[in-house]
Amino acid sequence: MKRLWFLIPLGAFFALAIMLAVGLKLDPREVPSPLIDKAAPKFALSRLDDAAKTVRLDDLKGKAFILNVWASWCVACREEHPILLEFAKKRAVPVYGLNYKDTRPEASAWLARFGNPYDASFFDEDGRVGLDFGVYGVPETFVVDGNGVIRMKHIGPITPEVLANKIEPLLKKLDA
C-alpha cells in the first residue's frame, strides 16, 4: 500500500498537464458572451453626425446588421478600419458604429480623416450602452439578426480572416 502513494502526485501532475494542454488550445479572443442568442439591449442614442436625431434598436430591426464599437482614441480601431471600409462597399448588410466613450468633435474628425464605413454611427458618450452590450474594450463587433438577436460577438480588430471565415458565413446563414 505504501508503494502506491507515489501514484497520487503522479496522477495530479498528469491531470494538471492535460488541463494546461487544453487551455493552451483555446483562443483568448473567444470570450463567451452571455448575450449570444439573446435580444440585443434596447437603446436610444443620438447619431454622431446629427445630435438632434435619435436612433433606437427597434429602428434597426428587419434586416441583419453589424454593430462595430469604436472610438477615435482606439489604436486597434484604426487597424481594422480599412477592412470595415472595404466590407461596407459591398453593401451586404448595414454596418452601424457605436462610438464609445469619445467626444463628438474628435469622433467626427476621425471619420472625416480615415473614411466612414458606417450607415450611421451612434454616440455613446458615457459608455452605458456599450456596458449593456458587455463591451470589454474597443474595438468589438456584434452581428445582430433581423429580429434584434445577437448572433455573434468578436473582441478585437476585425481581420480579413475573421470577416471571411466567421462574419460573412454567419450573415449568409442569417439571410437564408
Secondary structure as UniProt FT lines:
FT   HELIX           2..6
FT   HELIX           7..24
FT   TURN            28..29
FT   TURN            34..37
FT   STRAND          44..47
FT   TURN            51..52
FT   STRAND          54..56
FT   HELIX           57..60
FT   TURN            61..62
FT   STRAND          65..70
FT   TURN            72..73
FT   HELIX           75..90
FT   STRAND          95..100
FT   HELIX           104..114
FT   STRAND          120..124
FT   TURN            125..126
FT   HELIX           128..132
FT   TURN            133..134
FT   STRAND          140..144
FT   TURN            146..147
FT   STRAND          149..155
FT   HELIX           160..162
FT   HELIX           163..167
FT   HELIX           168..175
//
